[in-house]
Amino acid sequence: PWEDQVMPDSRVGVHCLIPKDSLSDAAFPIEIDSRTLNMTLRRHGYVGVCETDGGWIDFAAAIEPKAIREQGGIANVIASILHPNHPAFLELLQSQSWSATPLLTRSSLVAAQNRLFLLGDSVGYVEPFTGEGMSWAFEGANELFQLTNTLNVDNTNEIERKWNLWNNTHRQTRQRVCKWVASQTRHTLRAKIIVKTLDWMPRFRNLIIQKAMQ
């Protein structure tokens, strides 16, 4: 058993691949191309839409479990965010197979125990908007490699102690920006104001994006 702490306001992740041709019949309002990721934010979650290989459109979202219960399913919530009050689009989404995750925002209470070591998202996860998990996993793997080379591999207790210490410090500093961005997505008006403001400060905007995705 590996204990973790789940945040009470955590959202769940949902995902679906839909054939591109079928979206034209549903009058999907967003222009899709292979080089653009479209993000739509509403009070109860956000949805990313992009074109992927093989003529598929990728729908990925983080939404509140409460909204799924109240609106009668994942497809209903996605439709309310992207294209509300359009029966053909809702019907298309309801006909698809959606996959979902457990509650997303969580952190493991320890990063190492019994000769097992966690890396990347398994140490702690905020929300899926930044894709930072892979870079954190690579960085963590390199750090763990250096740690095991420096210490005697038979001294697993000391390696685990140092790995837990490194991850606690790393998580606090590296996830601070991600948590701030996630908190803004709970308030659509505030998020809109921040985005408009950052358009006037491109250097600061790029710094926030860089910090969130490193």
PyMOL commands that place a pseudoatom at each C-alpha (Angstrom):
pseudoatom trace, name=CA, resn=PRO, resi=1, chain=A, elem=C, hetatm=0, pos=[0.000, 0.000, 0.000]
pseudoatom trace, name=CA, resn=TRP, resi=2, chain=A, elem=C, hetatm=0, pos=[1.211, 3.487, -0.873]
pseudoatom trace, name=CA, resn=GLU, resi=3, chain=A, elem=C, hetatm=0, pos=[-0.439, 6.300, 1.036]
pseudoatom trace, name=CA, resn=ASP, resi=4, chain=A, elem=C, hetatm=0, pos=[-1.264, 9.521, -0.737]
pseudoatom trace, name=CA, resn=GLN, resi=5, chain=A, elem=C, hetatm=0, pos=[-3.119, 12.727, 0.006]
pseudoatom trace, name=CA, resn=VAL, resi=6, chain=A, elem=C, hetatm=0, pos=[-5.946, 13.723, -2.326]
pseudoatom trace, name=CA, resn=MET, resi=7, chain=A, elem=C, hetatm=0, pos=[-6.987, 17.363, -2.477]
pseudoatom trace, name=CA, resn=PRO, resi=8, chain=A, elem=C, hetatm=0, pos=[-10.697, 17.898, -1.672]
pseudoatom trace, name=CA, resn=ASP, resi=9, chain=A, elem=C, hetatm=0, pos=[-11.288, 20.117, -4.733]
pseudoatom trace, name=CA, resn=SER, resi=10, chain=A, elem=C, hetatm=0, pos=[-9.567, 17.709, -7.118]
pseudoatom trace, name=CA, resn=ARG, resi=11, chain=A, elem=C, hetatm=0, pos=[-10.956, 17.250, -10.607]
pseudoatom trace, name=CA, resn=VAL, resi=12, chain=A, elem=C, hetatm=0, pos=[-10.984, 14.074, -12.683]
pseudoatom trace, name=CA, resn=GLY, resi=13, chain=A, elem=C, hetatm=0, pos=[-9.413, 13.671, -16.099]
pseudoatom trace, name=CA, resn=VAL, resi=14, chain=A, elem=C, hetatm=0, pos=[-11.467, 12.452, -19.078]
pseudoatom trace, name=CA, resn=HIS, resi=15, chain=A, elem=C, hetatm=0, pos=[-10.441, 11.628, -22.626]
pseudoatom trace, name=CA, resn=CYS, resi=16, chain=A, elem=C, hetatm=0, pos=[-11.885, 10.601, -25.977]
pseudoatom trace, name=CA, resn=LEU, resi=17, chain=A, elem=C, hetatm=0, pos=[-10.774, 10.307, -29.623]
pseudoatom trace, name=CA, resn=ILE, resi=18, chain=A, elem=C, hetatm=0, pos=[-13.435, 11.260, -32.180]
pseudoatom trace, name=CA, resn=PRO, resi=19, chain=A, elem=C, hetatm=0, pos=[-13.126, 10.939, -35.989]
pseudoatom trace, name=CA, resn=LYS, resi=20, chain=A, elem=C, hetatm=0, pos=[-12.599, 14.354, -37.532]
pseudoatom trace, name=CA, resn=ASP, resi=21, chain=A, elem=C, hetatm=0, pos=[-15.196, 13.770, -40.256]
pseudoatom trace, name=CA, resn=SER, resi=22, chain=A, elem=C, hetatm=0, pos=[-17.970, 13.277, -37.716]
pseudoatom trace, name=CA, resn=LEU, resi=23, chain=A, elem=C, hetatm=0, pos=[-17.471, 16.750, -36.203]
pseudoatom trace, name=CA, resn=SER, resi=24, chain=A, elem=C, hetatm=0, pos=[-18.624, 18.543, -39.345]
pseudoatom trace, name=CA, resn=ASP, resi=25, chain=A, elem=C, hetatm=0, pos=[-22.044, 16.879, -39.078]
pseudoatom trace, name=CA, resn=ALA, resi=26, chain=A, elem=C, hetatm=0, pos=[-22.290, 18.066, -35.470]
pseudoatom trace, name=CA, resn=ALA, resi=27, chain=A, elem=C, hetatm=0, pos=[-21.523, 21.700, -36.414]
pseudoatom trace, name=CA, resn=PHE, resi=28, chain=A, elem=C, hetatm=0, pos=[-18.526, 21.872, -34.078]
pseudoatom trace, name=CA, resn=PRO, resi=29, chain=A, elem=C, hetatm=0, pos=[-17.754, 25.603, -33.702]
pseudoatom trace, name=CA, resn=ILE, resi=30, chain=A, elem=C, hetatm=0, pos=[-13.967, 25.425, -33.102]
pseudoatom trace, name=CA, resn=GLU, resi=31, chain=A, elem=C, hetatm=0, pos=[-11.582, 25.518, -36.065]
pseudoatom trace, name=CA, resn=ILE, resi=32, chain=A, elem=C, hetatm=0, pos=[-9.247, 22.526, -35.747]
pseudoatom trace, name=CA, resn=ASP, resi=33, chain=A, elem=C, hetatm=0, pos=[-5.795, 22.189, -37.289]
pseudoatom trace, name=CA, resn=SER, resi=34, chain=A, elem=C, hetatm=0, pos=[-2.764, 19.998, -36.576]
pseudoatom trace, name=CA, resn=ARG, resi=35, chain=A, elem=C, hetatm=0, pos=[-0.653, 22.802, -35.072]
pseudoatom trace, name=CA, resn=THR, resi=36, chain=A, elem=C, hetatm=0, pos=[-3.063, 24.297, -32.539]
pseudoatom trace, name=CA, resn=LEU, resi=37, chain=A, elem=C, hetatm=0, pos=[-4.294, 23.164, -29.132]
pseudoatom trace, name=CA, resn=ASN, resi=38, chain=A, elem=C, hetatm=0, pos=[-7.637, 24.808, -28.324]
pseudoatom trace, name=CA, resn=MET, resi=39, chain=A, elem=C, hetatm=0, pos=[-8.440, 25.260, -24.634]
pseudoatom trace, name=CA, resn=THR, resi=40, chain=A, elem=C, hetatm=0, pos=[-11.916, 26.199, -23.401]
pseudoatom trace, name=CA, resn=LEU, resi=41, chain=A, elem=C, hetatm=0, pos=[-12.482, 27.097, -19.759]
pseudoatom trace, name=CA, resn=ARG, resi=42, chain=A, elem=C, hetatm=0, pos=[-15.728, 27.139, -17.822]
pseudoatom trace, name=CA, resn=ARG, resi=43, chain=A, elem=C, hetatm=0, pos=[-16.566, 27.234, -14.130]
pseudoatom trace, name=CA, resn=HIS, resi=44, chain=A, elem=C, hetatm=0, pos=[-16.648, 23.441, -13.688]
pseudoatom trace, name=CA, resn=GLY, resi=45, chain=A, elem=C, hetatm=0, pos=[-13.621, 22.536, -15.800]
pseudoatom trace, name=CA, resn=TYR, resi=46, chain=A, elem=C, hetatm=0, pos=[-11.662, 22.968, -19.004]
pseudoatom trace, name=CA, resn=VAL, resi=47, chain=A, elem=C, hetatm=0, pos=[-11.291, 21.007, -22.248]
pseudoatom trace, name=CA, resn=GLY, resi=48, chain=A, elem=C, hetatm=0, pos=[-8.368, 20.785, -24.634]
pseudoatom trace, name=CA, resn=VAL, resi=49, chain=A, elem=C, hetatm=0, pos=[-9.079, 19.891, -28.282]
pseudoatom trace, name=CA, resn=CYS, resi=50, chain=A, elem=C, hetatm=0, pos=[-6.478, 19.147, -30.953]
pseudoatom trace, name=CA, resn=GLU, resi=51, chain=A, elem=C, hetatm=0, pos=[-5.986, 17.115, -34.101]
pseudoatom trace, name=CA, resn=THR, resi=52, chain=A, elem=C, hetatm=0, pos=[-3.863, 14.001, -33.765]
pseudoatom trace, name=CA, resn=ASP, resi=53, chain=A, elem=C, hetatm=0, pos=[-2.581, 11.313, -36.143]
pseudoatom trace, name=CA, resn=GLY, resi=54, chain=A, elem=C, hetatm=0, pos=[-4.891, 9.305, -38.349]
pseudoatom trace, name=CA, resn=GLY, resi=55, chain=A, elem=C, hetatm=0, pos=[-7.720, 11.800, -38.749]
pseudoatom trace, name=CA, resn=TRP, resi=56, chain=A, elem=C, hetatm=0, pos=[-8.750, 11.826, -35.097]
pseudoatom trace, name=CA, resn=ILE, resi=57, chain=A, elem=C, hetatm=0, pos=[-9.653, 14.770, -32.866]
pseudoatom trace, name=CA, resn=ASP, resi=58, chain=A, elem=C, hetatm=0, pos=[-8.379, 14.446, -29.314]
pseudoatom trace, name=CA, resn=PHE, resi=59, chain=A, elem=C, hetatm=0, pos=[-10.658, 15.662, -26.495]
pseudoatom trace, name=CA, resn=ALA, resi=60, chain=A, elem=C, hetatm=0, pos=[-9.021, 15.806, -23.062]
pseudoatom trace, name=CA, resn=ALA, resi=61, chain=A, elem=C, hetatm=0, pos=[-10.456, 17.559, -20.029]
pseudoatom trace, name=CA, resn=ALA, resi=62, chain=A, elem=C, hetatm=0, pos=[-10.249, 18.121, -16.292]
pseudoatom trace, name=CA, resn=ILE, resi=63, chain=A, elem=C, hetatm=0, pos=[-13.727, 18.494, -14.825]
pseudoatom trace, name=CA, resn=GLU, resi=64, chain=A, elem=C, hetatm=0, pos=[-15.408, 18.473, -11.450]
pseudoatom trace, name=CA, resn=PRO, resi=65, chain=A, elem=C, hetatm=0, pos=[-16.936, 15.138, -10.354]
pseudoatom trace, name=CA, resn=LYS, resi=66, chain=A, elem=C, hetatm=0, pos=[-19.898, 17.087, -8.986]
pseudoatom trace, name=CA, resn=ALA, resi=67, chain=A, elem=C, hetatm=0, pos=[-20.653, 18.447, -12.481]
pseudoatom trace, name=CA, resn=ILE, resi=68, chain=A, elem=C, hetatm=0, pos=[-20.654, 14.904, -13.916]
pseudoatom trace, name=CA, resn=ARG, resi=69, chain=A, elem=C, hetatm=0, pos=[-23.219, 13.815, -11.347]
pseudoatom trace, name=CA, resn=GLU, resi=70, chain=A, elem=C, hetatm=0, pos=[-25.399, 16.897, -11.714]
pseudoatom trace, name=CA, resn=GLN, resi=71, chain=A, elem=C, hetatm=0, pos=[-25.382, 16.983, -15.523]
pseudoatom trace, name=CA, resn=GLY, resi=72, chain=A, elem=C, hetatm=0, pos=[-25.837, 13.271, -16.049]
pseudoatom trace, name=CA, resn=GLY, resi=73, chain=A, elem=C, hetatm=0, pos=[-22.516, 12.135, -17.453]
pseudoatom trace, name=CA, resn=ILE, resi=74, chain=A, elem=C, hetatm=0, pos=[-19.150, 13.095, -18.907]
pseudoatom trace, name=CA, resn=ALA, resi=75, chain=A, elem=C, hetatm=0, pos=[-20.447, 13.847, -22.411]
pseudoatom trace, name=CA, resn=ASN, resi=76, chain=A, elem=C, hetatm=0, pos=[-23.019, 16.300, -21.051]
pseudoatom trace, name=CA, resn=VAL, resi=77, chain=A, elem=C, hetatm=0, pos=[-20.342, 18.238, -19.164]
pseudoatom trace, name=CA, resn=ILE, resi=78, chain=A, elem=C, hetatm=0, pos=[-18.008, 18.391, -22.184]
pseudoatom trace, name=CA, resn=ALA, resi=79, chain=A, elem=C, hetatm=0, pos=[-20.866, 19.602, -24.392]
pseudoatom trace, name=CA, resn=SER, resi=80, chain=A, elem=C, hetatm=0, pos=[-21.802, 22.303, -21.874]
pseudoatom trace, name=CA, resn=ILE, resi=81, chain=A, elem=C, hetatm=0, pos=[-18.211, 23.590, -21.915]
pseudoatom trace, name=CA, resn=LEU, resi=82, chain=A, elem=C, hetatm=0, pos=[-17.554, 23.469, -25.664]
pseudoatom trace, name=CA, resn=HIS, resi=83, chain=A, elem=C, hetatm=0, pos=[-20.866, 23.808, -27.490]
pseudoatom trace, name=CA, resn=PRO, resi=84, chain=A, elem=C, hetatm=0, pos=[-23.928, 24.124, -25.220]
pseudoatom trace, name=CA, resn=ASN, resi=85, chain=A, elem=C, hetatm=0, pos=[-27.507, 23.849, -26.461]
pseudoatom trace, name=CA, resn=HIS, resi=86, chain=A, elem=C, hetatm=0, pos=[-26.599, 21.984, -29.634]
pseudoatom trace, name=CA, resn=PRO, resi=87, chain=A, elem=C, hetatm=0, pos=[-28.330, 18.565, -29.714]
pseudoatom trace, name=CA, resn=ALA, resi=88, chain=A, elem=C, hetatm=0, pos=[-26.292, 17.118, -32.614]
pseudoatom trace, name=CA, resn=PHE, resi=89, chain=A, elem=C, hetatm=0, pos=[-22.979, 17.775, -30.855]
pseudoatom trace, name=CA, resn=LEU, resi=90, chain=A, elem=C, hetatm=0, pos=[-24.261, 16.389, -27.555]
pseudoatom trace, name=CA, resn=GLU, resi=91, chain=A, elem=C, hetatm=0, pos=[-25.545, 13.284, -29.318]
pseudoatom trace, name=CA, resn=LEU, resi=92, chain=A, elem=C, hetatm=0, pos=[-22.138, 12.756, -30.946]
pseudoatom trace, name=CA, resn=LEU, resi=93, chain=A, elem=C, hetatm=0, pos=[-20.348, 13.002, -27.592]
pseudoatom trace, name=CA, resn=GLN, resi=94, chain=A, elem=C, hetatm=0, pos=[-22.830, 10.650, -25.927]
pseudoatom trace, name=CA, resn=SER, resi=95, chain=A, elem=C, hetatm=0, pos=[-22.207, 8.024, -28.621]
pseudoatom trace, name=CA, resn=GLN, resi=96, chain=A, elem=C, hetatm=0, pos=[-18.460, 7.921, -27.882]
pseudoatom trace, name=CA, resn=SER, resi=97, chain=A, elem=C, hetatm=0, pos=[-16.493, 5.870, -25.386]
pseudoatom trace, name=CA, resn=TRP, resi=98, chain=A, elem=C, hetatm=0, pos=[-14.931, 8.077, -22.713]
pseudoatom trace, name=CA, resn=SER, resi=99, chain=A, elem=C, hetatm=0, pos=[-12.090, 7.079, -20.421]
pseudoatom trace, name=CA, resn=ALA, resi=100, chain=A, elem=C, hetatm=0, pos=[-11.586, 8.680, -17.021]
pseudoatom trace, name=CA, resn=THR, resi=101, chain=A, elem=C, hetatm=0, pos=[-9.040, 8.898, -14.221]
pseudoatom trace, name=CA, resn=PRO, resi=102, chain=A, elem=C, hetatm=0, pos=[-9.352, 8.884, -10.438]
pseudoatom trace, name=CA, resn=LEU, resi=103, chain=A, elem=C, hetatm=0, pos=[-9.148, 12.247, -8.667]
pseudoatom trace, name=CA, resn=LEU, resi=104, chain=A, elem=C, hetatm=0, pos=[-6.140, 14.035, -10.154]
pseudoatom trace, name=CA, resn=THR, resi=105, chain=A, elem=C, hetatm=0, pos=[-4.656, 16.413, -7.587]
pseudoatom trace, name=CA, resn=ARG, resi=106, chain=A, elem=C, hetatm=0, pos=[-2.784, 14.244, -5.133]
pseudoatom trace, name=CA, resn=SER, resi=107, chain=A, elem=C, hetatm=0, pos=[0.638, 13.751, -3.592]
pseudoatom trace, name=CA, resn=SER, resi=108, chain=A, elem=C, hetatm=0, pos=[2.346, 10.666, -2.208]
pseudoatom trace, name=CA, resn=LEU, resi=109, chain=A, elem=C, hetatm=0, pos=[3.214, 10.935, 1.465]
pseudoatom trace, name=CA, resn=VAL, resi=110, chain=A, elem=C, hetatm=0, pos=[6.597, 9.328, 0.770]
pseudoatom trace, name=CA, resn=ALA, resi=111, chain=A, elem=C, hetatm=0, pos=[8.609, 9.014, -2.449]
pseudoatom trace, name=CA, resn=ALA, resi=112, chain=A, elem=C, hetatm=0, pos=[10.556, 5.910, -1.439]
pseudoatom trace, name=CA, resn=GLN, resi=113, chain=A, elem=C, hetatm=0, pos=[10.013, 2.886, 0.776]
pseudoatom trace, name=CA, resn=ASN, resi=114, chain=A, elem=C, hetatm=0, pos=[10.911, -0.824, 0.769]
pseudoatom trace, name=CA, resn=ARG, resi=115, chain=A, elem=C, hetatm=0, pos=[13.414, -0.361, -2.095]
pseudoatom trace, name=CA, resn=LEU, resi=116, chain=A, elem=C, hetatm=0, pos=[10.774, 1.254, -4.341]
pseudoatom trace, name=CA, resn=PHE, resi=117, chain=A, elem=C, hetatm=0, pos=[11.290, 4.791, -5.674]
pseudoatom trace, name=CA, resn=LEU, resi=118, chain=A, elem=C, hetatm=0, pos=[8.666, 7.060, -7.227]
pseudoatom trace, name=CA, resn=LEU, resi=119, chain=A, elem=C, hetatm=0, pos=[9.331, 9.335, -10.201]
pseudoatom trace, name=CA, resn=GLY, resi=120, chain=A, elem=C, hetatm=0, pos=[7.389, 12.034, -12.031]
pseudoatom trace, name=CA, resn=ASP, resi=121, chain=A, elem=C, hetatm=0, pos=[3.602, 12.122, -11.674]
pseudoatom trace, name=CA, resn=SER, resi=122, chain=A, elem=C, hetatm=0, pos=[3.599, 9.314, -9.118]
pseudoatom trace, name=CA, resn=VAL, resi=123, chain=A, elem=C, hetatm=0, pos=[5.268, 11.634, -6.587]
pseudoatom trace, name=CA, resn=GLY, resi=124, chain=A, elem=C, hetatm=0, pos=[2.605, 14.300, -6.956]
pseudoatom trace, name=CA, resn=TYR, resi=125, chain=A, elem=C, hetatm=0, pos=[0.240, 15.610, -9.598]
pseudoatom trace, name=CA, resn=VAL, resi=126, chain=A, elem=C, hetatm=0, pos=[-1.589, 18.917, -9.950]
pseudoatom trace, name=CA, resn=GLU, resi=127, chain=A, elem=C, hetatm=0, pos=[-3.590, 18.937, -13.193]
pseudoatom trace, name=CA, resn=PRO, resi=128, chain=A, elem=C, hetatm=0, pos=[-2.936, 17.905, -16.802]
pseudoatom trace, name=CA, resn=PHE, resi=129, chain=A, elem=C, hetatm=0, pos=[-2.704, 21.337, -18.428]
pseudoatom trace, name=CA, resn=THR, resi=130, chain=A, elem=C, hetatm=0, pos=[1.097, 21.655, -18.401]
pseudoatom trace, name=CA, resn=GLY, resi=131, chain=A, elem=C, hetatm=0, pos=[2.442, 18.197, -19.246]
pseudoatom trace, name=CA, resn=GLU, resi=132, chain=A, elem=C, hetatm=0, pos=[5.255, 18.716, -16.760]
pseudoatom trace, name=CA, resn=GLY, resi=133, chain=A, elem=C, hetatm=0, pos=[5.250, 15.107, -15.548]
pseudoatom trace, name=CA, resn=MET, resi=134, chain=A, elem=C, hetatm=0, pos=[7.615, 13.808, -18.222]
pseudoatom trace, name=CA, resn=SER, resi=135, chain=A, elem=C, hetatm=0, pos=[10.276, 16.447, -17.615]
pseudoatom trace, name=CA, resn=TRP, resi=136, chain=A, elem=C, hetatm=0, pos=[9.998, 15.872, -13.856]
pseudoatom trace, name=CA, resn=ALA, resi=137, chain=A, elem=C, hetatm=0, pos=[10.359, 12.121, -14.411]
pseudoatom trace, name=CA, resn=PHE, resi=138, chain=A, elem=C, hetatm=0, pos=[13.526, 12.591, -16.498]
pseudoatom trace, name=CA, resn=GLU, resi=139, chain=A, elem=C, hetatm=0, pos=[14.976, 15.012, -13.978]
pseudoatom trace, name=CA, resn=GLY, resi=140, chain=A, elem=C, hetatm=0, pos=[14.103, 12.685, -11.105]
pseudoatom trace, name=CA, resn=ALA, resi=141, chain=A, elem=C, hetatm=0, pos=[15.596, 9.658, -12.854]
pseudoatom trace, name=CA, resn=ASN, resi=142, chain=A, elem=C, hetatm=0, pos=[18.862, 11.527, -13.361]
pseudoatom trace, name=CA, resn=GLU, resi=143, chain=A, elem=C, hetatm=0, pos=[18.895, 12.681, -9.724]
pseudoatom trace, name=CA, resn=LEU, resi=144, chain=A, elem=C, hetatm=0, pos=[18.168, 9.166, -8.447]
pseudoatom trace, name=CA, resn=PHE, resi=145, chain=A, elem=C, hetatm=0, pos=[20.929, 7.747, -10.645]
pseudoatom trace, name=CA, resn=GLN, resi=146, chain=A, elem=C, hetatm=0, pos=[23.416, 10.245, -9.195]
pseudoatom trace, name=CA, resn=LEU, resi=147, chain=A, elem=C, hetatm=0, pos=[22.229, 9.440, -5.683]
pseudoatom trace, name=CA, resn=THR, resi=148, chain=A, elem=C, hetatm=0, pos=[22.645, 5.677, -6.042]
pseudoatom trace, name=CA, resn=ASN, resi=149, chain=A, elem=C, hetatm=0, pos=[26.086, 6.172, -7.608]
pseudoatom trace, name=CA, resn=THR, resi=150, chain=A, elem=C, hetatm=0, pos=[27.202, 8.403, -4.752]
pseudoatom trace, name=CA, resn=LEU, resi=151, chain=A, elem=C, hetatm=0, pos=[25.971, 6.165, -1.924]
pseudoatom trace, name=CA, resn=ASN, resi=152, chain=A, elem=C, hetatm=0, pos=[26.487, 2.487, -1.308]
pseudoatom trace, name=CA, resn=VAL, resi=153, chain=A, elem=C, hetatm=0, pos=[23.549, 0.735, -2.959]
pseudoatom trace, name=CA, resn=ASP, resi=154, chain=A, elem=C, hetatm=0, pos=[23.340, -1.628, -0.011]
pseudoatom trace, name=CA, resn=ASN, resi=155, chain=A, elem=C, hetatm=0, pos=[22.537, 1.316, 2.226]
pseudoatom trace, name=CA, resn=THR, resi=156, chain=A, elem=C, hetatm=0, pos=[18.940, 1.547, 0.998]
pseudoatom trace, name=CA, resn=ASN, resi=157, chain=A, elem=C, hetatm=0, pos=[17.645, 3.284, 4.132]
pseudoatom trace, name=CA, resn=GLU, resi=158, chain=A, elem=C, hetatm=0, pos=[19.932, 6.258, 3.538]
pseudoatom trace, name=CA, resn=ILE, resi=159, chain=A, elem=C, hetatm=0, pos=[19.092, 6.386, -0.177]
pseudoatom trace, name=CA, resn=GLU, resi=160, chain=A, elem=C, hetatm=0, pos=[15.368, 6.334, 0.634]
pseudoatom trace, name=CA, resn=ARG, resi=161, chain=A, elem=C, hetatm=0, pos=[15.797, 9.050, 3.260]
pseudoatom trace, name=CA, resn=LYS, resi=162, chain=A, elem=C, hetatm=0, pos=[17.638, 11.345, 0.862]
pseudoatom trace, name=CA, resn=TRP, resi=163, chain=A, elem=C, hetatm=0, pos=[15.210, 10.593, -1.963]
pseudoatom trace, name=CA, resn=ASN, resi=164, chain=A, elem=C, hetatm=0, pos=[12.241, 11.516, 0.224]
pseudoatom trace, name=CA, resn=LEU, resi=165, chain=A, elem=C, hetatm=0, pos=[14.005, 14.717, 1.294]
pseudoatom trace, name=CA, resn=TRP, resi=166, chain=A, elem=C, hetatm=0, pos=[14.881, 15.690, -2.299]
pseudoatom trace, name=CA, resn=ASN, resi=167, chain=A, elem=C, hetatm=0, pos=[11.330, 15.087, -3.511]
pseudoatom trace, name=CA, resn=ASN, resi=168, chain=A, elem=C, hetatm=0, pos=[9.713, 17.048, -0.697]
pseudoatom trace, name=CA, resn=THR, resi=169, chain=A, elem=C, hetatm=0, pos=[11.873, 20.070, -1.509]
pseudoatom trace, name=CA, resn=HIS, resi=170, chain=A, elem=C, hetatm=0, pos=[11.505, 19.585, -5.259]
pseudoatom trace, name=CA, resn=ARG, resi=171, chain=A, elem=C, hetatm=0, pos=[7.719, 19.256, -5.096]
pseudoatom trace, name=CA, resn=GLN, resi=172, chain=A, elem=C, hetatm=0, pos=[7.267, 22.412, -3.050]
pseudoatom trace, name=CA, resn=THR, resi=173, chain=A, elem=C, hetatm=0, pos=[9.336, 24.586, -5.371]
pseudoatom trace, name=CA, resn=ARG, resi=174, chain=A, elem=C, hetatm=0, pos=[8.471, 23.096, -8.770]
pseudoatom trace, name=CA, resn=GLN, resi=175, chain=A, elem=C, hetatm=0, pos=[4.720, 22.738, -8.326]
pseudoatom trace, name=CA, resn=ARG, resi=176, chain=A, elem=C, hetatm=0, pos=[4.109, 26.208, -6.903]
pseudoatom trace, name=CA, resn=VAL, resi=177, chain=A, elem=C, hetatm=0, pos=[3.385, 27.766, -10.309]
pseudoatom trace, name=CA, resn=CYS, resi=178, chain=A, elem=C, hetatm=0, pos=[1.261, 24.800, -11.390]
pseudoatom trace, name=CA, resn=LYS, resi=179, chain=A, elem=C, hetatm=0, pos=[-0.886, 25.102, -8.281]
pseudoatom trace, name=CA, resn=TRP, resi=180, chain=A, elem=C, hetatm=0, pos=[-1.308, 28.835, -8.856]
pseudoatom trace, name=CA, resn=VAL, resi=181, chain=A, elem=C, hetatm=0, pos=[-2.414, 28.318, -12.464]
pseudoatom trace, name=CA, resn=ALA, resi=182, chain=A, elem=C, hetatm=0, pos=[-4.789, 25.521, -11.405]
pseudoatom trace, name=CA, resn=SER, resi=183, chain=A, elem=C, hetatm=0, pos=[-6.396, 27.774, -8.814]
pseudoatom trace, name=CA, resn=GLN, resi=184, chain=A, elem=C, hetatm=0, pos=[-7.086, 30.442, -11.465]
pseudoatom trace, name=CA, resn=THR, resi=185, chain=A, elem=C, hetatm=0, pos=[-9.017, 27.957, -13.601]
pseudoatom trace, name=CA, resn=ARG, resi=186, chain=A, elem=C, hetatm=0, pos=[-11.615, 27.739, -10.808]
pseudoatom trace, name=CA, resn=HIS, resi=187, chain=A, elem=C, hetatm=0, pos=[-12.575, 31.368, -11.473]
pseudoatom trace, name=CA, resn=THR, resi=188, chain=A, elem=C, hetatm=0, pos=[-13.363, 32.024, -15.134]
pseudoatom trace, name=CA, resn=LEU, resi=189, chain=A, elem=C, hetatm=0, pos=[-13.623, 35.808, -14.895]
pseudoatom trace, name=CA, resn=ARG, resi=190, chain=A, elem=C, hetatm=0, pos=[-10.354, 36.051, -12.986]
pseudoatom trace, name=CA, resn=ALA, resi=191, chain=A, elem=C, hetatm=0, pos=[-8.665, 33.734, -15.490]
pseudoatom trace, name=CA, resn=LYS, resi=192, chain=A, elem=C, hetatm=0, pos=[-9.902, 35.859, -18.395]
pseudoatom trace, name=CA, resn=ILE, resi=193, chain=A, elem=C, hetatm=0, pos=[-8.537, 39.031, -16.798]
pseudoatom trace, name=CA, resn=ILE, resi=194, chain=A, elem=C, hetatm=0, pos=[-5.161, 37.378, -16.134]
pseudoatom trace, name=CA, resn=VAL, resi=195, chain=A, elem=C, hetatm=0, pos=[-4.862, 36.080, -19.707]
pseudoatom trace, name=CA, resn=LYS, resi=196, chain=A, elem=C, hetatm=0, pos=[-5.739, 39.500, -21.153]
pseudoatom trace, name=CA, resn=THR, resi=197, chain=A, elem=C, hetatm=0, pos=[-3.239, 41.174, -18.819]
pseudoatom trace, name=CA, resn=LEU, resi=198, chain=A, elem=C, hetatm=0, pos=[-0.455, 38.731, -19.705]
pseudoatom trace, name=CA, resn=ASP, resi=199, chain=A, elem=C, hetatm=0, pos=[-0.974, 39.533, -23.389]
pseudoatom trace, name=CA, resn=TRP, resi=200, chain=A, elem=C, hetatm=0, pos=[0.492, 42.943, -22.535]
pseudoatom trace, name=CA, resn=MET, resi=201, chain=A, elem=C, hetatm=0, pos=[3.443, 41.363, -20.700]
pseudoatom trace, name=CA, resn=PRO, resi=202, chain=A, elem=C, hetatm=0, pos=[4.744, 38.621, -23.016]
pseudoatom trace, name=CA, resn=ARG, resi=203, chain=A, elem=C, hetatm=0, pos=[8.025, 38.130, -21.172]
pseudoatom trace, name=CA, resn=PHE, resi=204, chain=A, elem=C, hetatm=0, pos=[6.274, 37.563, -17.854]
pseudoatom trace, name=CA, resn=ARG, resi=205, chain=A, elem=C, hetatm=0, pos=[3.690, 35.308, -19.561]
pseudoatom trace, name=CA, resn=ASN, resi=206, chain=A, elem=C, hetatm=0, pos=[6.443, 33.197, -21.155]
pseudoatom trace, name=CA, resn=LEU, resi=207, chain=A, elem=C, hetatm=0, pos=[8.223, 32.927, -17.803]
pseudoatom trace, name=CA, resn=ILE, resi=208, chain=A, elem=C, hetatm=0, pos=[5.083, 31.546, -16.142]
pseudoatom trace, name=CA, resn=ILE, resi=209, chain=A, elem=C, hetatm=0, pos=[4.609, 29.021, -18.957]
pseudoatom trace, name=CA, resn=GLN, resi=210, chain=A, elem=C, hetatm=0, pos=[8.252, 27.994, -18.742]
pseudoatom trace, name=CA, resn=LYS, resi=211, chain=A, elem=C, hetatm=0, pos=[8.125, 27.541, -14.961]
pseudoatom trace, name=CA, resn=ALA, resi=212, chain=A, elem=C, hetatm=0, pos=[4.895, 25.528, -15.159]
pseudoatom trace, name=CA, resn=MET, resi=213, chain=A, elem=C, hetatm=0, pos=[6.186, 23.173, -17.853]
pseudoatom trace, name=CA, resn=GLN, resi=214, chain=A, elem=C, hetatm=0, pos=[9.747, 22.569, -16.626]
for i in range(1, 214): cmd.bond("trace and resi %d" % i, "trace and resi %d" % (i + 1))
show_as sticks, trace
zoom trace
